[in-house]
Amino acid sequence: VQLVESGGGLVQVGGSLNLSCTASGTIRGITRMSWYRQPPGKQRDLVAAISRAGKADYADSVKGRFTASRDNAKSTLYLQMKNLNLEDAGVYCCKACDVYLGGRHWGRGMQVTVSS
């Protein structure tokens, strides 16, 4: 399974950005998918997770601003980010749990930069 993220980049404070993560390969076992971010010099933390049925959970810091969704037919995970602040900057990567192959798959990650 390969996960490829897209949509990262530079945005101003208060702006919006939409991220995508597309899975390919043997994807039939993918269940829960998640977005993580790692700010500079800090640990990687969970931002949002979504079940195959579409139920999403969020970190408290992004509730009301970020929306995770997925299109199972396209094997794609999305993250709509609004009202971005400086603390939202970091490397964002997606993760997929796999009940067929077992374990978890990670994307390579992409940079999100928020400027003041």
N, C-alpha and C positions, 0 to 999 in steps of 0.2 A: 504494500500500500504506500502510495506517495501522496503527501499533502503539500499543496502549493498555495501560498498566501499571495494576495494582491490587494492593492488599494491604499497601501501606506504612503506616507509622504509628509509634507510640511503644511501645517494649518495654523491659523492665528487663534489666539484665545477667544473663545466664544463661537468658534467655527464648528463645522461638521466634517465628518469623514466616514466613508463606508468601506469596510474591509470584507474580503471574501477569502474563502479557503476551499479549494476543490480537491476532492479525493479521486485517485485513480488506482488502477490495479485490481486486486482481489478485494472488493469493497463490501461484499455481501454480509460480512460479519460486523460491520461498523454500527455501533449503537450510539452511546453518548458522545457528543462532541463539545469541545470547550475552547475558549479563548483565554490565553494567559498573556501577561505582559511583565516585562522586566525593565524597570527604570534604571538609569545609569547608576552603578555602584550598589544596587539593591538586589534582593532576591526576586525570583520569578513568582508572581502571585496569580491566582485565578481571578479572572474578570467576569466571565459568564460561562455557563454550561447549559446545554440543551439536550433533552432526550430525543430519541428518534420520533416520538409522538409530538414533539414540539414544545414541551414544557421547559421553560427556561428559569434559571436561577442566576442571581447577580451578586457581585460583591457590593457591600453597602456604599462604597465610594462612587459607584456608577449607576445605582438605581435611579430611575427616572430620567436618565440621560442616554444610556446605552440600551439598545434592543438587539438581542440575538435571535436569529431565525435560521431555518435551513430548508433546503429544497432537496428532498431525498431522491427525486427523479434525476436531478442534476448532480447529486453527490456533493453538494456545496453548502457550506456554512457561511453565514453572514454576520456581520456586526455593524450595526448602524450607530454611530457615535455623534452625539449632539452636545452643544454647549461645552466644548472641550476646555480644559484648564491645563495649567503647566504640569500638574501632577499626573496627567494622563499620558505624558510623553514616555516613550520607551520602545523596546522591541516587543512586538506582538507576534505571538505564534499560536497556532491551533493544534489541538490534540484530539485524537480519535481513539475511543476504546474499541477493541476488536474481540468479539466473542467467538469468531471462527478461527482466525489465526492466533488469537490470544494476545494478551498484552496491550500496549498502547503505541500509537504512531504519532510522531511529531512532525510538524512542518519546520522549515528552516528559520522562519521568522522574518519580520520586516520592520523597518524603523517607522515610528510615528513621532514626528517632532512638532511640538506646540510652541509657537513664538508669541511673545508679549507685544 
